[in-house]
């Protein structure tokens, strides 16, 4: 794949972020989501790929644009698989709370896990630790203890990020027994997982808990490029969910996926902040102009480009 593609993908997330930013803080999730979807869809048509959306906004009957299986891109260039989220954290954006972002991952055809729209149990840590330091089969308290030891700090110096949901009550309780601090987030676990890659900037060492499986694939793609470890396991606790998994060709329902199982090959990842966040500032909107802050990165080289762009807005 052409390495220029990584930078081109930034245009796609920038467009979505600028559009969503206009709807920040207006209390209207649909408005923000729709703006981001339309802008990302338009921008994707200029990307020089023959792309197939593998992780998108749902199945074709449920999502008019950016649905799973949609063919996107200009139609020339490499055949690629795409995972995308024009607005991860639409409630955050509607309430103008931190850490909503637009994200996209592109890899070789066949490289992305075809995740059904179910929940996924997730655990993620940043780069620089021994392989398999944490996994989903160990109690969360043990994961925190192992991470603290490997980092050379006390468990109470570790910060965990967890989605603020009633389903996480026991998890939160377990993590609290270690003395670790917890950042409870309202939404946006793609950002939550990416935050583990730069604990000194974000204050997050480990991500734990259950969120969307599609978001899990996108986050795995980010970690493939930026570094870090992640495990994910689909939660297939009803017949309907098992049917969805069967449809995607998933044969081992209890498999623990690592980042490279979810996003294989030469992965490019880009994300642009919508609301201000711990890693990426949000869009600055000025009369006639928008300034965006993005990261563009690629697994083959691990290079991270932090891109600040000032866009002239017409109309
Ligand atoms: C997370 C989060 C998303 O969905 O995946 C979450 O990253 C999981 O679903 O931003 P629930 O909201 O049902 O817990 C989102 O919040 C998007 O809806």
Boltz pocket constraint, residues with backbone or C-beta under 6 A from the ligand:
constraints:
  - pocket:
      binder: B
      contacts: [[A, 88], [A, 89], [A, 90], [A, 163], [A, 165], [A, 186], [A, 187], [A, 188], [A, 189], [A, 190], [A, 210], [A, 211], [A, 212], [A, 213], [A, 215]]
      max_distance: 6.0
